[in-house]
Amino acid sequence: MPLSTNIQDLAYTPNLKLDYCQRCFRLKHYGINSHNELSVLTVNKVLDNLKIQTRDWIVLVNDVLNVNFEVIERYKNHSKVLFVFNKADLVVNNFNYQNVQRRLIKMLINLSIRTPQVIISSATNNYGIRKIFEFIRERELNEKIYFVGKTNSGKSSIINALINYTGSIVAPLTISNLPNTTIGLKQIKLQKHNIIDTPGYYSEHSILHNLTNLKDVASIQNKQKIKPFSFQIIQPQSFIVDSLLWLTTTNDKLASIVFYMPNKLKVQRTKPENLLRNLKNPLNNVYHVNNCEKLTQELILKPNMKYDLMIEGLGMIVVQGIEKLIVNTFKNVKLTLLKDWII
């Protein structure tokens, strides 16, 4: 998006000789996303008009803990897709990467994607960056390579890592923990190849959509290695994740439940009969949220199987030995239950 001296524009700058706009400056140095609603409208317009040709490649980037199945469905029939699952360093030990990759490939095959190409990456520690670059280098020069995915999945961070890896003389992209940092198409010359950074898809099904304070949103967009909350239970239990989510298990034998969520979040365990009382505790209501309607969902499970329950925008819960999960969260939040666990 070109710089503008119109103060109402997203790309406003008081001086056209500067390298970036006032909005990018605030994002980079203060973590403030001004004009957020206008950013969403602009992003949606850009993505709706995105024209990817048959000959072009898509690098579809997902946060490994927040897989966006809507974006996968949107592009899975394109003939040239590389699936990149980013932020692996936050949840997976190095020696488990290959096992996780096999499970992700199986997950994609179950979504009717034949022989999916998958790379696990971490823009933070440069894991997988060499493989992504080698993939790009093998493409024909007339093939554009579009980086697409959900907002905050790490597209721009991966591109910055590729710029550093190749020593390309290109200004790094602006990144932040806030949604919709990238609002327009950005073409980058990576050696002889053209790669294009696109705005991230903003999901109204994300739990973050219900937070009114952008500082809360930024704090939950975790960049530190996650310390899982693990529990062994032998009878029904309830768990509260701040004011964002609570659930109750049904089990009559030894079961396990593991929360893979940002370290800032607090997971409290309680007896089901004490759940309502604990929900009223001010310590469990630390986030500013919209007055959104809540929804209770019952998930029937097979106790002998291990499942991943993905809560969009929040993370993943891995359960085993549980017959039923009763989950309560905001009505708009998408829950995805995977029979084939990933982590």
Disulfide bonds with the S-S distance in Angstrom:
none
